[in-house]
Amino acid sequence: MDKLTLENNLNENKQLEDNQNGFLKTTFGTAINEALNFGLRSILPDFIENQVIEIKDSILNDGIKAGIDTAIEKAIDLGKSAIGIFTGNFEKISQIQTAVEKGGLIESAAGLINSGIKTAEKNNLINPTVGTVIEKGIDIIKNSLTQNIGNTLTEQNKLLDTINTGIDNWNKYREQGDFTKMDVEYNKIKDNLEKLVPLDEILKKVTEIENIHNLIKNNGQNFELTNEQILLAKTLQ
């Protein structure tokens, strides 16, 4: 492998890592936010929605929000080290699940939320009595965190299965020479891919399909592709 190829591979790996981390920060951040919402509504059943949102925003002050981003990043890094991914990227969603567990994401997030409660009390952002009630119900929030993050990863697995099914269907319709049905499956694949954590193997599969799909489309829906065209579609990533 020449130096230029090695540099390109390293850059691609770094870009994929950045994309994965960015996706997971956003996805887990949303799951944590929703878990806090649910937990507060459970702990404070007599409060109206606007009051719950105000309390949540007081707990998730700027410092805590930034801390949660850092906690997610550290949990991912710790989890990678724990399962032996030292320089590479996640290849499977099951690896992300293990990394979340090994990296202590739920414990870190729960700890930060607890700190946010105390800080909000101290700064008179929430009533001390309300703060005490929330602190006593922290396990409800923690359970909600566990469930939400688990549901998020379950949904990722379902999305991956849906995309793989779409790829199988696309290949089947290509063999049948039915571009209309191919196009339906292709658009479903692309839509679902936007919701899936970037994984190298699935990205390469979808890119190959995209290249071949566009070749057929731009060729007047002519399925007679040359070997060179097919090879190029497989190599252009």
Buried (B, 14 or more C-beta within 10 A) or exposed (E): EEEEEEEEEEEEBEEBBEBBBEBBBEBBBEBBBBBBBBBBBEBBEEBEEEEBBBBBEBBBBEEBBEBBBEBBBBBBBBBBEBBEBEEEBBEEBEBBBBBBBBBBBBEBBBBBBBBBBEBBBEEEBBEEEBBEEBBEBBEBBBBBBBEBBBEBBEBBBEBBEBBEBBBEBBBEBBEEEBBEBBBBBBEBBBEBBEEBBBBBEBBEBBBBBBBBBEBBBEEEEEBEBEEEBBEBBEEEE
